[in-house]
Amino acid sequence: MRVLFAGSPAIAVPSLKAVAEMEGGIVLAGLLTNPDRPRRHNQTEPTDVSAAALTLDINRREKGLPPIAQLKPEKLNAEAREMVASLAPELLVSFAYGRLFGPRFLALFPLGGINIHPSLLPKYRGASPIPAVIMAREKETGICIQKLAEELDSGDILAFERILLTGRETTLSLTESVAEKAALLLRRLLLDFKSASANAQPQEGEAVYCREIKKEEGFIDWRKSASEIDAQIRAFTPWPLSFTRRGNDILLILEAEPFIDPIGTDLPATPAGQPATTPQPPGTVLGIDKNRGVLLQTGDGILAVSRLQWQAKKPLDWKAFCNGERDFVGTQLQ
């Protein structure tokens, strides 16, 4: 079975490797990925999947295998379809390629196309399922391999795996875990593809959609609860990150968690020297906890911040940050 793999970001790299290293009549016919783009310092760089394929080529040469054929069309037009057809693929395997496949494109594959999606479909169809799961404070998520269908992420399920969540995942950590688990799930599916196809199941339940995240969504609304803000910070790590303002200065909140136990807390005192007991406005820097970090008032509860960064400066743990910001307690963040 000749497989064309379509993918672009790092989450798809282990799955590409799994297909490239498979035996038993499964052959990687080629790679479809996005064109090279300016990334760091305006230098043109390949996608993560494309770069991984170049590394795989080193091992392939040692085994006497040809390099992986890489296709990087700007559009999936007639010219792109001709390039794909020249590779004689039988099955399309897609994982975060970033574009929709039309009927004329899918017609190139006698065995059709399948897509790896990092959620338990039909929940969180769309572009940002991993951040969406964290933002929603779900107890579990998963991976589904579905048949490609005309409607976004609506295809029948060929294989799936559930993943229990601890409630402390970030998008970065969960993406890394999903990437490895997806590769193993894909490998098992391809080895028994005929049976899996015959037993595909339609999606059950109400569909929930998630959209692409925008950078400005990282702005923290301190009127929300500590749990909501904590989930946002984790969901937006490593991008777009969560931020607040002190005047015209932007402060990134990199790591935090809801604060529960007040023992050992150095909260600000009233003029009479007694600890403040009345709630402060959301966004107020209340004080320091010797174990948990900087304490911030939210609309419901207190958030303990352990890692921060002024924009354009280095990220710091809370102790180093406070050493340079002696008057930070009492500050009103916006």
Phi, psi and omega in degrees: 000122181267124187248130168261121181262130179241121180188164182225305186278178186298329182301335183271351186299310179301326179291321175301314180299320180300315179293317183297330185260002182286154175238202178071032177087004178262122187236135174280106183284331181173177182235131174249120182215170181287155179297157174300140182228155171295130180233261180283132177056030178062017176273135181289128181227151177285167173295164178300321180292320178297317179296321178295323179297322178296323176292319177298328181299330179298313179291326180294321178298321180296333179265005180077019180264151179288158176295157179290127178288119181253128176248130183227058183287149174288327180223152177270065183262193183300321179296317178296319179297324178294319179295318179295315181301327181295341179272353179052051180282154177252328183226137174261127175244117184244137175213104177057043176291321175102003178222156178274147180257126179276169182298324179291327178289314181294335179294346179287347188246109182303329181264004178082201182225150176231155183226136176266127182230128185275062171198172175268091182298145015271011177283137175062050166291148175119200196273340187225056185295325183289309174301323182297319179298317181291316179300324181280355180055046178291154178273341179209160171218202179178192180229133175238138168250118187239158170289140176290132181228168182296317178279140185306123173053036184249004186289162177298147184272125178266325181200152178207161176216133177273148178229118176284141183251144180272341185091004177240009180293148165253166175301324179297308184293320181290324177298317180297318179294314180299320182302315181289318180294323180296322180297319179292319179296319179296317180300314180297321181295313183295328180290340180228044189295321182298314180293318180298320180295321181291336184249019179300142183244138176293152178292143181239140178106175181281135180285137174239133185248150174230144184253174178293139182277141176253152186301321184292346179290350178286349180296130184273128173262103186292351176286343176288169180284162177300322180293320179294316181292320176302314180297320178298314182300317179290321180293328183261020172253116021261358180212142003272007187071157181255140186218159176223181182228144165239101188065236179266358183270138179261129181242122177274131175259107190267321180219136181197170174200155178301139182264127185244309186267114183277359183296132179086011184274136177259079181276156180297151182257155174284169178304333180280357178089005179264149179302142179293134182243337180282141180301140178264161179299145177306136182096357180282133174280107188281322185166202184232137168254130188295341180252334190248339176114208183282132183257128183237135177285136174242184178292340178206097179099179183245141178253129177262118184257126184250346181213130185221168180199121169291141180305136180074007175241178184282147172291144183225150169287165190297326181294312179296322180298311183292332176298330179266355181229072187298331183257025185289322179298132184097348178297145176254111178272148185249000000 
